[in-house]
Amino acid sequence: QVYLVESGGGSVQAGGSLRLSCAVSGYTYGSACMGWVRQAPGKKREGVASIYTGGGSTYYADSVKGRFTISQDNAKNMVYLQMNRLKPEDTAMYYCAAPTSGASSAECYSGSWFRRNYYFGQGTQVNVSS
C-alpha cells in the first residue's frame, strides 16, 4: 500500500513563502520519480514539479520556474516543495504524487509522467492572498 502524506500548507500573502512536505511509504523510493501536482477550484490538475530520486534531475512547470524548488531526503523518504514569491494564482490544493507504473529519469525530467496514472495523497491547501 502506497501512502503519501502531505503537510505544510497554509495561508500567506502574495510574495510570501511556504514549504510543503511529503512523507512517502510503501513505494520504491530509490531511483523513483516523485512530484507535486496542484488543483485549483474549477481547473484541471497541473503537474508542478518532479524529481528523480536516483539522480536528482528535476522538472518544473513554466508557471513556477524560478520560484519553486523540489528536493528530497532519501534517508527519511521525504519530498519537499519550497515555494517562494507566491502569487494568488498559486492558490490550490497541492498533492504529492508518484507514478503508479514508475517513470524513467527522462520521463521525470520532462514531466511527461503527469499525463499517466499516479498515486497521490490527501493534499494540503495553499491560499495566497493579494
C-alpha positions in Angstrom: 0.0 0.0 0.0 1.4 3.4 -1.0 1.0 6.2 1.4 1.8 9.8 0.5 1.1 12.3 3.4 1.4 16.0 2.7 1.8 18.8 5.2 2.9 22.4 5.3 0.1 24.2 3.5 -1.5 27.4 4.8 -2.4 31.0 4.1 0.1 33.6 3.1 0.2 36.9 1.4 1.5 37.4 -2.1 5.3 37.3 -2.1 5.4 35.0 0.9 6.8 31.5 1.2 5.7 28.1 2.2 7.4 24.7 2.4 5.4 21.6 1.7 6.5 18.2 2.9 5.5 14.7 1.7 6.2 11.6 3.7 6.4 8.5 1.4 5.8 4.9 2.4 5.0 1.7 0.6 6.7 3.0 -2.6 10.0 2.0 -4.1 11.7 5.3 -3.2 15.1 4.7 -4.5 15.6 5.7 -8.2 12.0 6.8 -8.4 10.1 9.8 -9.8 8.2 11.8 -7.2 6.4 15.1 -7.6 3.8 17.6 -6.8 0.6 18.4 -8.5 -2.0 21.1 -7.7 -5.6 21.7 -8.4 -7.4 24.9 -8.1 -11.2 25.1 -8.0 -12.7 24.7 -11.4 -9.3 23.9 -13.0 -7.6 20.8 -14.2 -4.9 19.2 -12.1 -1.5 20.5 -13.0 1.9 18.9 -12.6 4.0 21.4 -10.8 7.4 19.8 -10.1 9.1 16.4 -10.1 12.4 15.0 -9.0 14.1 11.7 -9.8 15.3 10.4 -6.5 18.1 8.4 -8.1 19.9 11.3 -9.6 18.1 14.5 -8.6 17.1 15.7 -12.0 14.1 18.0 -11.8 11.1 19.3 -13.8 9.2 22.5 -13.2 6.1 23.8 -14.8 6.7 27.1 -16.5 4.3 28.8 -14.1 6.5 28.0 -11.1 10.0 28.0 -12.6 12.4 30.2 -10.6 10.1 30.4 -7.6 9.5 26.7 -6.5 12.2 24.2 -5.7 11.6 20.5 -5.2 14.0 18.5 -3.1 14.3 15.1 -1.4 15.7 13.5 1.7 16.4 9.9 0.7 17.3 8.9 4.3 13.9 10.0 5.5 11.8 9.1 2.4 10.6 12.7 2.2 10.0 15.0 -0.7 9.7 18.8 -0.3 8.4 21.7 -2.2 9.8 25.1 -1.3 7.5 27.8 -2.7 8.8 31.4 -2.8 7.4 34.6 -4.2 3.9 33.1 -4.0 1.2 34.6 -6.2 -2.6 34.5 -5.8 -2.7 32.2 -8.8 -0.7 29.6 -6.8 -3.8 29.1 -4.6 -4.8 25.4 -4.9 -4.8 22.1 -3.2 -1.3 20.6 -3.5 -0.8 16.8 -3.7 2.3 14.7 -3.5 2.4 12.3 -6.4 4.2 9.2 -7.6 3.6 7.3 -10.9 1.8 4.0 -10.4 3.9 2.3 -13.0 7.1 4.1 -12.4 8.9 6.5 -14.7 12.2 6.8 -16.3 14.6 9.6 -15.5 13.7 11.1 -18.9 10.0 11.0 -18.2 10.6 12.5 -14.8 12.8 15.3 -16.2 10.2 16.1 -18.9 7.2 15.9 -16.6 5.5 13.6 -19.1 4.6 11.2 -16.4 2.0 13.6 -15.1 -0.2 12.6 -18.1 -0.3 9.0 -16.8 -1.8 7.5 -13.7 -0.2 8.3 -10.4 -0.8 7.9 -6.7 -1.5 11.0 -4.6 -2.2 11.9 -1.0 -5.0 13.7 0.7 -3.5 17.1 -0.2 -2.6 20.2 1.6 -4.3 23.6 0.9 -2.3 26.6 -0.1 -4.0 30.0 -0.1 -2.3 33.1 -1.3 -4.0 36.5 -0.9 -3.2 39.6 -2.8 
